[in-house]
Amino acid sequence: METTIEQGSLLHKVELALDSIRPYMETDGGNIKIVEITPDMVVKVELTGNCGTCPMSTMTMKAGVEQAILKMVPEIVSVVAIN
């Protein structure tokens, strides 16, 4: 099990990955927030604003959000939206 410091570092890296794509989401009136990073290295996120109801949100998740996180944080195994 990870220590609090390791979890904080992991959370910080995921936030940095999200910051790299967040401006594109904000342009469309949306955003994203981390809900949880599970012990099995799955990031759970919530798409907010227009991104939460957009019909293209599945593509945004796979082509944008998940790829950005997996590229910058190789410890993560997958990313799922809870909404």
Backbone as a ProteinNet text record, in pm:
[ID]
protein_1_A
[PRIMARY]
METTIEQGSLLHKVELALDSIRPYMETDGGNIKIVEITPDMVVKVELTGNCGTCPMSTMTMKAGVEQAILKMVPEIVSVVAIN
[TERTIARY]
84.1	0	88.3	47.1	125.9	117.1	224.5	222.7	146.9	117.2	47.2	128.8	261.1	347.8	342.4	348.7	342.2	207.3	98.9	-33.9	-43.3	12.3	12	90	203.2	285.1	210.9	145.3	68.3	-47.2	-116.7	-225.9	-174.6	-60	-0.8	31.1	88.4	121.6	-4	-109.1	-234.1	-292.4	-287.2	-335.9	-257.6	-125.8	-44.6	-85.8	-114.8	-160.3	-293.4	-383.9	-513.2	-496.6	-402.3	-377.8	-334.1	-273.2	-228.8	-345.3	-458	-574.3	-690.8	-683.5	-792.9	-829.7	-734.5	-772.7	-865.5	-847	-933.8	-1075.3	-1085.6	-1217.2	-1286.1	-1209.3	-1266.1	-1315	-1250.3	-1293.6	-1436.7	-1472.4	-1607	-1701.2	-1658.9	-1746.3	-1747	-1644	-1639.3	-1512.5	-1500	-1381.5	-1381.2	-1284.7	-1271.7	-1213.6	-1257.6	-1198.5	-1174.5	-1069.8	-1036	-1126.3	-1189.3	-1273.1	-1191.6	-1112.4	-1039.6	-932.2	-824.2	-726.8	-732.4	-777.2	-798.7	-665.8	-664.6	-541.9	-490.1	-579.4	-535	-501.7	-476.4	-425.9	-523.7	-650.1	-751.9	-790.1	-786.4	-825.9	-973.5	-1051.3	-1192.5	-1207.3	-1269	-1284.7	-1431.2	-1462.4	-1595.8	-1581.8	-1650.4	-1655.2	-1761	-1727.7	-1819.7	-1854	-1953.2	-1996.1	-2049.3	-2022.5	-2070.3	-2012.9	-1894.1	-1832.5	-1911	-1981.7	-2057.9	-2177.9	-2229.3	-2348.3	-2322.8	-2200.6	-2167	-2172.9	-2233.9	-2238.2	-2100.5	-2003.1	-1867.3	-1778.9	-1837.1	-1757.2	-1682.1	-1737.2	-1667.7	-1539.1	-1546.1	-1427.2	-1327.2	-1376.8	-1289.3	-1215.9	-1286.4	-1224.7	-1113.4	-1140.2	-1042.4	-929.5	-962.8	-861.1	-786.8	-847.4	-784.8	-740	-835.8	-807.9	-723.7	-771.3	-700.3	-560.1	-546.6	-415.1	-318.3	-366.1	-279.4	-229.8	-319.2	-280.2	-185.8	-218.9	-134.5	5.1	12.8	142.2	229.1	169.3	245.9	260.1	171.2	172.2	159.8	269.3	262	216.9	218.4	171	21.2	-50.2	-195.9	-228.8	-327.5	-364.4	-487.1	-576.1	-692	-756.6	-842.3	-915	-1061.7	-1149.2	-1292.5	-1366.8	-1470.4	-1557.5	-1672.1	-1706.3	-1813.9	-1950.1	-1951.2	-2078.3	-2105
-118.5	0	124.5	225.5	346.6	431.1	504.7	597.9	723.3	806.1	931.8	1020.6	1022	1103.3	1052.1	919.7	862.6	891.5	881.9	911.2	1057.6	1146.4	1288.7	1318.3	1251.8	1270.2	1219.5	1106.4	1049.7	1143	1192.9	1286	1411.2	1460.9	1579.5	1553.5	1436.9	1404.6	1393.9	1334.8	1324.6	1464	1549.7	1688.2	1761.1	1741.1	1803.9	1754.2	1625.6	1570.5	1634	1647.3	1709.4	1856.1	1923.6	2064.5	2082.9	1980.3	1991	1989.7	1932.5	1927.6	2013.3	2057.9	2136.6	2260.2	2335.5	2453.3	2420.1	2304	2263.8	2236.2	2176.6	2148	2277.6	2369.1	2496.5	2579.8	2566.5	2637.5	2599.6	2474.8	2426.3	2436.9	2507.3	2526.1	2411.4	2329	2215.1	2212	2106.9	2087.5	1942.5	1909.6	1773.6	1779.4	1687.3	1681.1	1536.1	1516.1	1381.8	1349.4	1234.4	1188	1096.8	1009.2	910	845	806.4	715.5	590.1	481.6	358.5	288.5	196.3	120.8	40.8	4.2	-69.2	24.6	152.1	252.7	289.2	297.6	347	487.4	581.5	717.9	732.8	775.3	804.3	955.3	1001.1	1144.4	1177.5	1303.7	1353.8	1466.6	1451.6	1557.8	1656.5	1784.3	1885.4	1986.2	2069.5	2169.9	2104.2	2165.3	2110.9	1973.2	1943.8	1813	1699.3	1728.4	1625.8	1575.5	1658.3	1620.2	1611	1630.4	1631.6	1490.8	1476.5	1344.9	1294.8	1383.4	1344.3	1313.2	1310.8	1293.2	1160.4	1055.3	926.6	938.8	1006.1	1026.2	1117.1	1219.6	1308.1	1228.3	1138.1	1056.4	969.6	896.4	800.8	869.4	960.9	1022.3	1136.1	1197.5	1312	1283.8	1267.6	1256	1131.8	1015.8	892	891.1	931	930.9	1027.2	1144.2	1241.2	1185.8	1124	1069.6	951.6	857.3	739	775.7	878.6	922.3	984	1066.3	1138	1061.7	965.1	891.2	741.5	677.9	537.4	439.3	481.5	393.7	369.3	461.4	449.2	345.6	260	156.2	193.1	274.8	318.8	440.5	504.3	621.8	599.6	623.9	607	730.4	764.9	875.4	816.8	883.3	832	889.7	980.6	1037.2	1006.6
0	0	0	-71.4	-82.7	42.8	68.4	180	138.5	234.8	208	115	133.2	46.8	-96.4	-115.6	-250.2	-314.5	-236.9	-290.1	-330.5	-249.7	-281.3	-407	-424.7	-543.7	-667.5	-654.5	-764.6	-802	-702.6	-726.2	-797.3	-753.4	-815.9	-963	-993.6	-1133.1	-1219.5	-1164.7	-1240.4	-1263.9	-1162.6	-1178.6	-1287.3	-1292.2	-1396.7	-1535.3	-1545	-1672.8	-1713.4	-1617.1	-1646.7	-1682.7	-1618.3	-1650.5	-1795	-1853.9	-1993	-2091.2	-2052.1	-2142.4	-2094.7	-1971.8	-1913.2	-1995.6	-2052.4	-2132	-2248.9	-2309.5	-2420.5	-2371.9	-2256.6	-2199.7	-2158.1	-2099.7	-2056.4	-2174.3	-2288.5	-2409.6	-2446.7	-2419.8	-2450	-2330.5	-2225.4	-2109.3	-2011.6	-2015.1	-1924.6	-1843.2	-1764.5	-1683.7	-1636.8	-1554.4	-1503.1	-1363.2	-1277.7	-1144	-1107.6	-1029.3	-981.6	-863.6	-870.1	-760.8	-669	-731.1	-652.1	-738.2	-673.1	-733	-647.9	-706.7	-630.5	-601.8	-505.6	-476.4	-595.7	-688.9	-808	-924.2	-892.6	-987	-1098.9	-1063.8	-1155.4	-1110	-1203.6	-1171.9	-1205.7	-1107.9	-1129.7	-1137.3	-1245.4	-1266.6	-1290.2	-1272.1	-1303.1	-1403.7	-1515.8	-1615.2	-1569.8	-1569.1	-1519	-1627.8	-1598.4	-1695.8	-1821.9	-1935	-2062.2	-2092.3	-2040.9	-2067.2	-2001.2	-1894.7	-1825.3	-1902.7	-1993.9	-2070	-2220.3	-2261	-2403.7	-2462.6	-2580.7	-2644.2	-2687.8	-2694.7	-2733.3	-2612.4	-2493.2	-2372.2	-2368.6	-2426.6	-2429.8	-2510.5	-2622.9	-2704.3	-2632.3	-2566.1	-2488.6	-2382.2	-2316.5	-2212	-2267.3	-2373.8	-2426.7	-2501.8	-2591.2	-2676.4	-2608.3	-2510	-2445.3	-2304.5	-2216.9	-2073.7	-2042.7	-2083.7	-2050.2	-2110.1	-2235.8	-2299.6	-2231.6	-2193.4	-2125.4	-1992.6	-1917.6	-1786.7	-1802.9	-1890.5	-1907.6	-1957.8	-2040.8	-2093.3	-1984	-1899.6	-1797.8	-1665.5	-1643.2	-1516.1	-1547.6	-1584.9	-1628.7	-1520.3	-1394.4	-1287	-1296.3	-1358.2	-1371.1	-1478.4	-1449.5	-1546.3	-1629.5	-1575.4	-1653.5	-1589.5	-1668.9	-1624.8	-1657.9	-1561.4	-1584.2	-1536	-1611.4	-1571	-1489.4	-1379.3	-1294.8	-1334.8	-1432.4	-1476	-1620.1
[MASK]
+++++++++++++++++++++++++++++++++++++++++++++++++++++++++++++++++++++++++++++++++++

